[in-house]
Amino acid sequence: MSTEAADTAELLARAREGLERYLEVHVDDDGALTFSHNGVPCVIQSTQLAEGLTVLSLTCVIAWDLPDSPNLAASAAERAGQGLFGTLGVTHGERGMDLTLRYAFPAQGLDSAALGTLLMLVISTASQLRGELIPTEG
């Protein structure tokens, strides 16, 4: 196994260990971590950008195929400016709007407990956004 592959695998293993304190985590065939928090599916991948710089990339899909509403897009944009962790994305497609929260950061040197805490800050923000931006039925 190359140094790059070993570094990314080790970082994903620490992220998995940290998240498993809070969530059930699955490891995909490509090594990516997948899980769901309050109905928000998420994936974590690891990439070495340069020697000594390995990053974790977290993507949470807050909602998909929403009616293409200017009010919802404006609300999402306003909420995006209030966040500390991650970038809220609004994508307009043929089937409506999709909302994602993405966060990438250099994670080498963080132990599993610190990684779990940091990742849960972002993941819980995605779940909170889903609750605030998506009307619930019933």
C-alpha positions, 0 to 999 in steps of 0.5 A: 500500500502506498504512503498516500493510500495508507494515510487516507485509510488511517484517517478514515479509520479514525473518523469512523471510530470517532463517529461510531460513538454517535452513529452507525457508520458503513464503509463502502467498497472504495473506503468512503464512510456513509451514514445518516443522521435524522434523515440526512444522508452523508458521506466522508472521503479522504484525499491527500492533496500534497505530501503531509496534507490529507483532508477529510471531505464531508458531504451531507444531502439536506434535501433533494428534488424540492420545488424550485422556490425563490423563497426557499433558495433565499432562506437557504442563502440567508442560513448559509451565511450564519453557519460556522462549519461547511458550505451550503449549496443550492443546486437547481435541476430538472427535478427541482432544488437540491440542498447540500452541506459540504465541509473539507478540512485538513485532519491529520493530527486529530485523534478519533474523539476530536474528529468525531466531535468536529464532524458531529458539529457539521452533521448536526448543522445539516440536520438542523438545516433540514428541520428549518428549511424543509416543511414537515408533514403532519 
